[in-house]
Structure formats: C-alpha cells, structure tokens
C-alpha cells in the first residue's frame, strides 16, 4: 500500500509500470538497459480516490491523462531503474496530494470608490502624456 494522505492509500496493483529505454544519461548502457519508467494509473476507475479528488486530479493531470482516464507519468532522469521508479511514484503521490486540496470559494467583491478614482486619474494622466506626444493642431 502506498500512503498518500491519512485517508487515501493506493494499492500497488492499481499502478502499472513498464520499463523502456531512456533518452537521458547512461553512457554505453543507454542503448542496452531499459531504465526509464512509464507509470500508468487509472484515475477514473480507482476505488481508492474519492469523487472530488478524482475530478481535481483529472483537471491537474492535463495532457498526461489519456482519453480513457489513465494518468501516464514517465521518469527517466536517473541512470538506475529503481531510482526512476521511486521518482515516478513520488510524482504520482504529489499530484494526488495536490488534488486533495479543496479550492477556496471566491467571494465577489467590489472596487472601492477611492480605487475607482485612482484608476480614472491614472488613465487621464496617461491620456495627457500621449496627447502631448502628438503633433500640435494647425488651428
């Protein structure tokens, strides 16, 4: 079990890992050893995630989410397969933790009278500066 928060734990069977050749460092081994990790996590069908976290995670994932709702993370910065695997899992956990944070509802506010006046004064000053730059009228 992978502990994400106090209430969310992921079963390791929900995560599918495949190892591919990395384009990063590795010297002579880069063409021989499959050290990059491609981690796949089915967000839409995961029983571990509450619905609100699932929706936020889908929004946060962006292009990393397939049409079927599978999150794909690729880690290839390290030479060792195990370190790339740990990095991919850490990135998944951080993404899920970010999705657990509930956004604060926006409260509508109105600009104050003083701020409206300041805005209009700055606009009129800018207008005068621009008018001064133009050619004088031939009146």
N, C-alpha and C positions, 0 to 999 in steps of 0.2 A: 504494500500500500504506500502510495506517495501522498504525504500530508501537505495540503495546500494552505488551508486555514484550520481553525478549530472545528469548523463544521463540515468542511469539504475534504474528502480523501478520494484520490483516484486509484482505481485498481490497475495494476500493471498490465492486465490483459486488455484494457481499453486502449493502450498505446501500442502502435505497430511501428517497429523500427526496421529500416533496411539500410544496408551499408553500400555506399557507392564510392567510386574513385573521386578523390578530392582534387580541386584545381589549385589548392594552396601549397604551403611548404611541404617538403618531404624528401627532397633530393632525388636520389635514384629510385626510392620506393614509391614516388608519386604515381608512376605508371604501373606499379605492381600490386600495391596494397589498397584495399578499399577502406579508407579511414574516415571518410565523410559519413555523417549520419543523416538520414532522412526520416524524421519522426512524423507519424500520422496519428491524429487524434480526432475521432468522430464526435464533433461538438453537438450536433443535433440529436444523436441517439445515445448520448452518455447518461446513464442513470445517476451519476454522481453529482451532476450540476443542477441547481435549482433553475427554474424557468427564467427569472430575471437576470441571473448571472449568464445564462446561455445566450440571451438576447444581446447583452452588453458585450460578451466575448465575440459574438459574430460580427458586431459593429467594429470592435477593436482590431480584429484579425485582418480586415481589409482584403488585400489581394492574396493573402496566404490561405484564404478559405476557398475551397472548391465549390462548385455548384451543388454538390451533394452534401455540403456542410462538414467537410473534413478539413481540419486545420493541418497544414503541411509546414514543418519547420526544418530547415537544413542547417547543420552545423559542420563547418569544415575548417575552422581557424587553427586547430591543433593538429599535431602530427599523429598523436595516438587516438585510436578509435574510441577508447574508453573515456578520454577527456572530452571528445566531441559529443559522445553520448550523454555525459553529465551536463554539458553546456546546453544541449537541446532540451533536456528535461528541466533544467533551471529556467530556461526561457519560457517554456510552457507554463511552469508554476507561476512565474512573474506575470505572465499575460493573464492567467486566471485570477491571480490576486488583484490585478488592476481592474478586472471586470467585476470583482465583488464590491468595489467602492460605489456606493449609490450617489448619483449626482445630486447636488443641492438644487431644489426647485428655484427658478428665477422669480424674484419678486419685482413686479413692474414698478418703476419709479419715474418721477417727472423731473425735468431740469428746474433748478431754482430760477427765480426772476433775475438774480444777480448774474448767474451763469449765462442766461439768455442775453443780458445786456453786454457782458464781456464778449460774447461771440459776435454780436452785431457790431460792436465798436471795432473789433479786430478786422472784421470784414470791410468796414468803411475805411479804416486806415490803409488796408491793402489796396482798396479801390483807388484811393487818393494817390498812392505811390505809383500805381500802374498808369493812372491818368497823367501824372507828372512826366512820365517817360515818353508819352506820345508827342507827336508834332503839335505845335500850337496852331489853333484855328486861325484862318486868314480873315477874320471878321474885323 
